[in-house]
């Protein structure tokens, strides 16, 4: 790595690394390090009267140092939290050789280093539970400085808060913002609570293909790839519905999957191209039963995380206590727009959209038009959990016709805080009807709808063998976690959200600089000072100031180069 890529701090840390090796200390040892306790456990359970924890071994990241001559304080952080360390020179180094304290700890250890300590717990005169260090070992040298978050009088300074940097460098975010870890622990708790409920009822957790020859189960644009050995296109799954229903055909009466799905669509604070969905299918049930089941599931999740059904989501206090409100989509549109769209054909719906100032295009059929009206004018009104039911047939090609109205389907979506949280059906199990619905989707595709469903003839064949009456439900785990942890963006509940590529600063080559008459040994220092292109060097208005900069850099970094004259630097600028 060249000097232009390293900050001053990084250069110093690499020098420390070399000095440690010269002292015979391996900065990256392979040996197992035995840990007896966590920092949190020591702080919570130490009792001076019992004098417990007199032989402890902990490991973690060095997060602070206060050097005070022969004795020092430090702070170590593990997954559970932080605890103070007290290090006495003569106790750490009882013999004549004080190198471990005077040189290694004081001069060669840096914030961010991972260390192991052994000692005993005590309480300082200031009343702080601490570890009196008897042994100290370096377990991993940190070569990049951490952004240090400072706290004083309850206020936080220099916080690592820039979203772009936090999402791109989640590993740093987790180190310096420990509360972020709690969000992801709660994410796991959400999933475990759901899994426990399903397992209690005897439903089977399964795995279905991620690479699919036909992307089915949803209306979305898929990612496409190519399998070389089979010489066929394959698609990243947009849903796992059709495979799970094949398992119901096969005789399982309850199956579920926590699945990674992929959709080649836009990104915003509620959408990521890869996301986690839980889909569940239960034989001999209908969508009324599934509404009750969904209510119970979400209520259990809220109670598991918060001990109450009331959860703060942004500015809204949302109560997940059963039962939830229920209203049909057509009644909702009528309530919020004044238009009764039931029985309208495509042209009439287009006219309604025009009157409501809703932008539409020629690729949209009846289903999409109704979906647009609901999305634009109704959806945002549902803050408290509300089931929107009985969608038109054109909107739901995998859903059973409504038992009382053949123009509608037995479907519901759960709306929370103005957003869809889950989707569920009485599943269509009539193979002839299913094929007709697929063919209608094909016609939409031919009109230009790139989100229309593919025809999956194997799935139709499976239905021809007979699928029992079934209800299915899919819920977005990422969005559920957003609600349950009060996070404003999906990026805050994904460890590694998809990001745009990092911007790379344009740099001219070393040869370009040499060709312009700049001595080779001065190219790297110029890069380091920010002059990474000849155009940048050419823009220097005061060569005398640049001369001062490079001479100062030479001295500060002990490069040992012969300083150029002011006139020579002026010539560099002129020739650039």
N, C-alpha and C positions, 0 to 999 in steps of 0.2 A: 504493500500500500504506500502510495507516494505522500509526501508531506502536505500537498494541497488538499488531500482528503481527510486529514486529521486536524482536529482542534488542538489548541495548546494543552488542554486537559488530557486529551487522548494520548498525546505525545508523552506527557509526564507519566501517565499510567503504564505505558509500554516500557518506559525507562525503569519504573518500579518493578515491572514483571521481570526484566532482565536482572535487576539487582537481587530479587528473590531467588532466582535460579543460581546466581553466583554464590549466594549464601547456602546453597544446597537444599532450598525449599521448593518442592514441586507445587506450582500454583494450581494444578489440576490433578490432585491425587485420585487414584482409582479405588482405594480401600473403602470398604463399608464404614460408615460412621454411625454408631449406635446412638439412638435418641431415646431418652427415657420419659420425657415429658414435653408438653407444649408450653409456650409462653403464657397462654391464657390460663392453663391449668395451674401453673405456679402462682400467678397473681390471684386467682380465685380461691385456691385451697390452702395456701400457706397460712399456718397458724403459729405465731411466735411461742405460745404456751406449749404447744405440742413439739415445737422445734422439728417439724417434719421437713422433708426435702433437703436433707443434708448431703446427699450425693446425687446430683442431677447432671444430665448431659442433654444439651439442647443445640440446635443448629438453625441457622437462618441468615438473613441478609443484614449486614451492618448498615444501620440507618442514621447513625449520629455518633460523633466523638467529641468529648470535652477533655482535652489534655491538660493536666494540672500537675506537671512536674513528675514526682515519683508515684503519683496515683492519678487515675483517669476514670472518667465515666464514659460509657458508650450505650448504644441502644441497638438491640437485635430484634428483627421481625421475622416471624414464621407465618404459616398460613392462619394461625389462630389469632395473632395480634403481636404486640410488642412488649418487651420487658427491658428494664435497665440493667446494665452490667457495671460492676465495680472491679477495676483492675489495679492491683497494687504491684509495683515493679518488683519488689523484693520477694513477694509471695509467688509471683508468676515465674521469676527467675531467682530461685533461692541461692544459687552458686555465684561465682565471680562473674560469669558471662551474662551480661544483661542485654544481649543483642535482640532477643525476642521482644523485649519491651521498648528499648531505646531506639532501635532501628526498624524492626519489622512492624510492630503495632503502631508506633508513633509516626513513622515516616513512609512506610510502604503499604500500609493498609489504606483503602479508600472507601468512601461511602458507596454502597452497592456490592462490595465483596461479600461472598458467602463464607461464613465462618462456623466453626464448631467450638463450643465452650463446655467445660466441666467445672463444677464447683458446688456451692451450697447457697440456699436462699436465706436472705435476712431482710430486715427493714432498716433503711437509712435514718439518720437523724431528722431528715426532712419528711419522714413517714412514707417513703416510696419502697415498695417491694422490689428487691433487686437480687441479682445473682452475683455472689462473690466468686470471681473467676480464679480457678486454680490451674487450669490448663486451657490453652488457646491454640487453635489450628486453622489454617487457611484451607478452605475446601474448593473455592473457585474464585479466581481473580476477575473482577469486572473491569473491562477496558473502556467502557463508555460511561460518562457521568450521568447519574439520574437527575431528573428535574426534582429538586427538593421542595416539598411543600412545607411551608413554615406556618406554625400556629402560635398566636399570642393573645391572651385575654379572650379566648373563644373565637378569635378571628383567624381566617386562613389567608395566607399570602403566597404568591407565586404558585398558585394551584395549576395542576396539569389539566386544563379544561378545554383546550381547543378540540372540537369534535373530530375534525379531520385527522389530527395527530393521534388522538385517543383510539379511534377505530383502526387506524393503520398500524399503530404500535400498541396493540392491546396488552402485550406482555408488560410494557411500561405502565400502562394504565392500571393494571392489576396490582403492581408493586406499590405505586404511590397513592392510589385511591382505593383503599381496602374495602370501602362500601360497595364498590363495583362487584367485588367477589360475592357479596351477599345477594345481589340480583341474580347471579348465575346459580348460586346454591338454591335460591327460591325457584328458579326455573326447573331444577332437578326435582324439587319437592312437588311442584305442580304435576310433573309427569309421573312421579312415583305414586301420588295420591290417586290419579286416574287409573294407573295400572293396577293398584291394589283393589280398587272398586270393581274393575272388570274381572280380575282373577277371582275375587270373592264369589262372583256370579258364575264362574266356570267357563268364561270365554277364553279362547285360545289366542295367544299372541303369535303372529306369523310374519314371514318375510316374503315379499313378492318382487318380481323383477324391476330393476331401475332402468335398464336398457330394454326398450320395447320395440317390436317391429311395427306396431301401430300405437300411436299415443292416444289413449282414450280416457274417458271418465270425467272430462271437463271441457269447457270451451276456452282454449288458450293456445298461444303460439308456442310450439315446442322448440327445444334445441335439437339439432340433428347432427349425427356423426356417421361414421362408416366403419363397418366391421370387415377387415381385410380378408380374413380366412373364409368367411361366408360370402363375401362380396355383396353385401346388402346394406342399405341404409338402416340405421337404428336411431331411436329417439330417446332422449332422457324423459322419464315419465313426468307427465303433468298431473297425474292422479294415480291412485292405486285401486280405484273402485272396481274396474272390470275384472281384475284378477281376484280380488276378495270375494266378489259375487260368484266367480267360478268355484271357489272353495265351498260356498253355500250349496251350490249345485252338487258338489262332491260329497255332501253329507255332514259337514260341520254346521252346527246350529248357532255358533257365535264366534266370530273371528275379529281381531283388531290388529292394527299396525301403526306404530309411530314411524312415519315415513318422511324421507327427504324427497321433496318434489321440486321440479325445475320448470320455470316458465320464462320464455324469452320476451319479456315485457319491460315497460318502463320501471324506473326505480324512484321511490320517494320515501317519506318517513314511515310508511306502512307496508312497503313492498321491497322485497329482495329477490333476485332471480332464483336463488335456492332458498327453500323455506321448509319448515317442519309442519306436517299435518298428521293428526290422528284420525284414522277412519275406522269405523266399527260397523259391522253388519250382524243383525240378529234375526234368525228365522222365526216365522210365525208371529211377527210383531208388525204394527203399523206406525204411521207418523205421529199419531196421538200418544201412543206409548213412548215413542222416542222423545217427544217433548218433555214428558214427565222424567224420563231417564236423564236427559240433558240438564234439566233443572237441578236434579239431585247431584249430578256430577260437578257442576260448577259451584253449587252451594258448598259441597264438600271441599273443593279446592280453596275457596275463600276462607273457610273455617280452619283448614290445615295451615294456611299461611298467616292468618291474622287473628284467629280466635273469634272472629265476628264476620257476619255477612256483609257489613258495610265497608266499602273500600273507596279511598280517595283516588280519583283518576283525573289528573289535571285540576281544573276548577270545580269539578263535579263530584259529589258524594254519591256513589252508586251502591244500591242495596241488592245483593244477589240472593236474597231470601226467596224461597219458593212461596207461591207460584208466580210465574212471570206473566205479564200482559200478553194477549193474543189478538191479532187483527189481520184480516186478509189483505193482500197487496192491492186489490182493486178498491177496497174500502179505504185503504190508506191514501191512495191517489185521489179518490173522490174527496176525502177529508181535507187534504192539504192543497189541492189544486182547484176543486170545484167541478172537475170533469169526471163523468162516468164513462170510463173507457171499455167497460165490459161489452163484448159483442162488436167492437169496432174492427174494421178491416185496416189493412196497411195504410191506405191513402188517408183514411180518417185519423189514424194515429199520427201520421206526418203533419196533418193540419193542426192537431192538438200541440205537437212539439213546436210548430211555428208560432202558435199563439202564446206558448209559454217561453219563447226565446231559447229553446233547447236546440243545439246544433246537432244535426243528423246528416247521414249521407245515404247514397243509393244502395249500399251493400247491406243495410240494416233491414231485417225482417221484422215481423210483429213482435217477436220476443225481445229483440234488442231495443226496439222503440219503447216498449213498456218498461224495460229495465232502465233506459235512459231517463224516462220521466220519473220513475221512483227514485233513482239515484240522485237526480238533480233537485227534486222538489220535496222529497219525503224523508229520505234516509237520515239526514242530519237531525231530524226532530226527535229521534228515539235515543234518548240518553239512558234512561233506565232499561234494564233487560226487557226486550219485547220480541215475541215470535211473530214474524210476518209470514202469513200462510197462504196456501191455495193459489199458486202461481199459474198463469196461463200455460197451456200445453206447449206452445212454441218456445217458451223459455226453459223447458225442462225435458230434454229428449231422452233421459234415462229414468223418468219418474212415472209412476202409475197414474192413469186417469182418475180424476176425482169421482168418488162413488156417487155423488149427487149431481155433478155437472161435468159432462164429457169435454167441455172446453177448458177445464182447469185440471190441475194435478194436485196430488197429495204431497205437498212439499212445504217446508218451512225454512226460513233463515232467522237466526238469532241476531238481533241488532243490539249493540251496547255502545254507548257514548257516540252515537251517530255513525258507527261502523259495523259491517257484517263480521260476526264472530264465527258462526258455524252454519252449515247447510245440511239438510236432511230430507229424506224421501220415504214414502211407501214405495219400494223399488218396483220398477216395471219388470214383470216376469212373463209377459205375453210376447213370445218370439216374433210373431207376425207384426204386432204393433211396434215392437222394437226396431224391426227392419225398416218399416215405413218411416219411423222417426229418423233413423240414420240416413235414409234416402233424402229426406227433407233437408238434413244438415249438408248433404252433398250438393244439393241445389243452391244452398246459401254460399257454400264454398265456391261454386262456379260463378256466383254473382260477385265474388271478390272478398268475402268474409274470411280473413286468414285465421280466425279463431273458431271457425265451425268445426264440428267433430268429424273425425275419420270414421269410415264404416269398418267395424271389426266383425267380420263374418264368423270367426271362431267363437266370439262371444255369443253371437246369435245362435250358432250351433249348440253351444252349452245350454242356452235357454230352451232349445228344442228338446233337450233331455228332461227338462222340468226343473224349475227352481221354486222352492216353497215361498209362500208370501213372506216378505222380508222387509225390514226397515233398516236403513243405513244412515249414518251421520258422519260428517267430516268437520273437524274443527282446527283452525289455525293455532298451533301451539305458540308461535312467536307473538301473535296478537294477543292471545290469552295472557301470556306472561307480561306483555306490555301493560295490560289493564291491571293485573294483580300486583305488579310491582311499581305502578305509577311512573312508567317510563314513557317519554314523549315520542320516541322514535324506535323503529324496529332495529336499527343499528345498535341500540343500547341493550338489547337482549340477545344479540348474536355475538359470539366471541370474535368472529372474524367476518364482518360483513363485506360484501363485494364493494370494491372501491375502484375509482378511475386510476389508471397508472400514474405513479409519481412523476411529477414534472422533472425532467432532467435538464439541468442548466447547460446550454450550449458552450462547448469549450473548443477552441482551436487547438490543433496538435502542437506538440513541442517543436516538431520540424518546421511548422508554419512560423513560429516565433524566431527560430534560429535563422530561417531564410530571410527574415526581416532585419537581421543584424543584431539580435539580442543574444548575448553569450549564453550558452546552454545551461551553465550553472545558475543563472539568474531566472530561468524560466519558471521553475518550481516555486521560488519565493513570490514571483509575480502572480502566479496562480493563487497562491495562498492569500495574498493581499486582495484578491478579487478581480484581478486583471486576467480573465480567462479567455478573452478574445482580443485579436489585434484591434478590432473596432473600439473596444473599451479602452485599450491603451492609447489609441489615436485621439480619444475624446478628452485626454488629460489637458487641462488648461494651464496648469502650473507645474512644469517638470521639476522645479526646485522642491516642491512639496512631495512629489513622488520620490525624489532623491532622498529626502529625509526619511520617508516611510521605509524604503528598502534598506537603508543603512541601519535604521533602528531595528528592523526585523532581523537583520544579520547578527546584530549584537545580542539582542534578546534571546534568540534561539541558538546562539553559539555555533553558527554555521561555519565560521572561520573563513569566509570568502573575502577577497580583496574588494573593498568598496569602489564602485565606479565613480568617476567625476560627475559633477552636475551637468557638464556639457555632454558627456557620454549618454546620460539618461535622456537629455533633451533630444539627442540624435535617435535614440530608440523610439521616442514618441513620434518624431518626424517621419521615420521610415515605416512605422507600423501600417 
